[in-house]
Amino acid sequence: MAPNLDDAKSVFEFVVKEGNGIKGLVDSGLSKVPEPYVQPPNERINKKNAIKLELPPLDLSKLDGHGPHRDELTKQIITAAETLGFFQVVNHGIPIQLLESLKETVHKFFSLPLERKAVYLAPVTPTPLVKYGTSFRPDKEEALGWKDYLLMQYTNDDEALQHWPEEIKGILLEYLWSSTSLVKKLLQVLLGNLGAELDDSMFDELTGNKMINMIFYPTCPNPELTVGIGRHSDIGILTALLQDEVGGLYVKIDYGKEGEWIEIPHVPGALVINVGDMLQVLSNGKYKSAEHVVRPSSTSSRVSLPFFAMPMKTTKIAPLPQAVEKNGIPLYKEVVFGDYMDNIFENALEGKKPLDSAKIKSYLA
């Protein structure tokens, strides 16, 4: 039964508790964004005022060789990580056909009957490796996000094949392993620039905690009033994001005018790469994890597929000695990643406040 759109409790029960999600809300028919989804003015994105990112994507095929082309690309990757913290890559080794199939897979999954998706709602999911939900922490957010998602934790292939949804597990595992190889290439460049050598043991410690999130942002009648997901930075090492043609990803500039946003446009065949909080800590602030947000569309539903490469939960993350040597002094305290992660997932999104709390107080800006 459709909710009473003027009753916040009715909307919450329908969307969150029953698992109908934003898609169910939109399918039930609505002409305006319900009040629980109206964001405070300072949290909204004014599309007209945002800057379009006009930098060309980086061609990763140049990493396979030697000489000036590789050196130039290495510098571009490092510069991007040091400034905006976001960049796009092409010729990344992941087949274009796979990327197109992945976008179709997300649309198909969220078009499944409710009972097929709701089995993975947090209170009843048969496995901790799969969670279906909406917004981020709807029980703790003042205004809810305009998105539905299916989050999958990776432990090993056998458990993924056993517990991930039958309709999607094969193609998602292919994406996971392709993305892992991509992340390793990029991390070799970024850590090498700091003077650290990335061996297999270090790579496993820094990226052994892997997640894939299938996100569906339904068409929105008033995208200027809400957000798909609020301001946040990614918590891990690196994120590889597949976004569709609809766009809507905005990144906050950490330099220049305060509060300006850059739109990351869709580039055919490209993946968006962004620095996570733990890489900012490891680099002693040299690399930047940027706040970002998603704005829904009034004309089309949007899908995205981020792959999160994160440290193992027991891993202690602190500035690398080589990075401290370059800066002269550590800017961040040691954090146990599992504790950091739990704190994020237990609360509403707060931009970069969690990372700021890891700064050594005398160096807080």
Residue, then its C-alpha position, 0 to 999 in steps of 0.5 A: m500500500a502506498p504511503n501517505l506522502d504528507d506523513a513522515k512516519s508513513v514514508f519512513e515505514f514504507v521506504v525504510k522498514e518495508g524495504n520499498g526504497i526510493k524506487g518504490l516511492v517513485d513507482s507509487g506516484l509522487s509530484k514532489v520530494p517528501e519532506p523527510y528528503v528535503q535537505p537544508p539549503n547548505e547541503r544542496i547542490n546548485k547545479k548552475n554554479a558548479i564547475k565542469l571538470e574539463l581535464p581529459p581522462l588519464d590513459l593508463s596504457k602508458l603505465d605498461g611501458h617505459g620512458p617519457h610517456r610513462d613518466e608524464l602519466t605518473k606525474q599526472i596521477i600524483t598531481a591529481a591525488e595531491t590536488l582534487g583527489f579525483f581523476q578519471v582513467v581510460n585504457h584501464g584493463i577492464p573491458i568496456q563490454l563488462l562495464e556496460s553489462l554492469k550498468e544493466t545489471v544494476h538496473k535489472f536488480f533494482s527492478l526485481p520484485l520487492e520480496r527478492k530485494a527485501v530478503y537482504l534488509a539489515p534485520v533479516t539478511p541471511t548473511p552479513l556479506v550482503k545488505y540492501g537498504t536506502s539512504f545511509r543511516p536513515d535512523k540517524e539522519e536529519a534528512l534522508g538521501w535519495k538512493d537505494y543500494l545493495l552493499m556486498q562485502y568480499t571475504n573470498d570467492d567461495e563465500a561470495l559465490q555462496h552468499w551474494p545474490e544469484e543474479i549478480k554474483g558472477i559479473l560482480l566478482e569479475y569486476l572486483w578482481s579487475s578493479t583490484s588489479l587497477v588499484k594495485k597499479l595506481l597504488q604502486v605509483l602513489l606509494g612509490n612517489l612517497g618512497a615506499e615499495l608496495d609488496d604483496s603483503m603490504f597490498d593485502e594489508l591496505t586493500g584486503n577489505k573489499m566492498i562493492n556497492m550497487i547504487f540506484y538513484p531513482t528519478c527525482p521530481n525536485p533534485e534541487l531540494t535533495v541529494g542522493i548521498g550527502r557530503h562525505s569522503d571515502i574511508g579506505i585507500l582508493t575507490a574505483l567508481l563506474q558511473d553511468e551517462v546521467g552524471g551527478l557526481y560533485v566534488k568539493i574543492d579544497y582550494g580556491k573559493e570555499g564551498e565551490w563544487i566541481e562536477i565529474p562528468h561521465v566519460p565513455g569507458a572511463l572509471v572515476i578514481n578517488v583517494g580515500d581517508m586512509l591514503q591521506v593519512l598514509s601520505n601524511g596529508k600529501y594526497k587528498s580525500a575529497e568531500h563529494v556528493v551525488r545530486p539526483s536527476s529529474t529526467s533519468s534514474r542513475v546507477s553507479l558501482p563503486f569498488f572500495a579498496m580498504p585496509m583490513k579491520t585490524t590494520k593500524i594506519a599511520p603516516l608512512p615514515q617516508a612521508v613524515e620524513k618529507n613533511g618533517i612531522p606527522l600530522y595524523k595519529e595512528v588509527v585502527f581501521g576497523d574502529y574508524m570504519d565502525n564509527i563512520f557506519e554507526n553515524a550520519l555522514e559528517g563530511k570530513k569530520p571523522l578524518d579531522s578527528a584523526k589529526i594531531k590537534s596542534y596541526l588542525a587548521 
